[in-house]
């Protein structure tokens, strides 16, 4: 059994990560288009282009962590080594130097790329750390439930405090307000990463006689059929989620015509997310994790489709459906991350080699690819439907924002539900794998 204190310490690491991750999902597209003055089409293309860099850096980072040997373990040291760089580059990404349009594009591309690279350097080891804290499948769900409750608390801080802090720090200068707001949040994130490092312990270790090579790592990955299924699901899951969350601001401001309610809307949605994560652990104790996950995706898709039929005047219904969607969708989040640890065990059971860092880093790459596709789609769809920053939108643009916020994200959840039907590591299979490894 892992103590509650250690679970909280581990969760603080994702509070720190989500201060940036949720800011990117909720505000970066809006920041680039409406504050920095970059075209939405370029923003969408940039989000996707940086994923080609991740295709190199993510597996390299996973392979590096598998080969790291320190007195603190394989994964924990990176929380200390990269906490401060992560905070500094986060501020740089939300800084708006006075440049010509081309210069702004170059600056945005360079700083966003640097942000994603340092995010890789600290987040992949952090995520892999969750897979070596315990071998107990039920405890893994508990650890991930704590993690994502604290992750959503970070998201709640972002959704509730960002715009008020921007106004407070900026005093009418939104660019300055965003910069100082991210600086304050990043400083808090650095402290949380340090607490995560101090409060956790690595307990699972790979076989001492295993020999690794980069080529062999990829071969072992491909032999793991459950890894392939989870990776495909991750792309579609995150592309739909990020598309919806990226367009939440536009939906409230331009479809509901309630710009003053943006903070309330995304904050209530984040509260729904938190309660969903809390219920993941008791849900996993009562039903099969795989069947529960598929059902969650089907319900989430249905809620998105229902929101399409809500008019701009039905504000209460729009709010309610967004909250319920976040609640339902995030009941599945801890289950997904617990599955990753199961996939690591399955890979060791099948091949005799444990490559924790490589499996986590590769799945995280597909998660980030989904994030990029969702963010890119948001920018491209805004451009396609004729969006112009900070003006009254045409009826066609409003309808385009509505479809992009409701129907298109539903497609992602439906595909995830279909893909997960091929995932075979249910509770019984996981117990058999764990028993075989232990023996």
Order of alpha helices (4+ residues) and beta strands (2+ residues): alpha-alpha-alpha-alpha-alpha-alpha-alpha-alpha-alpha-alpha-alpha-alpha-alpha-alpha-alpha-alpha
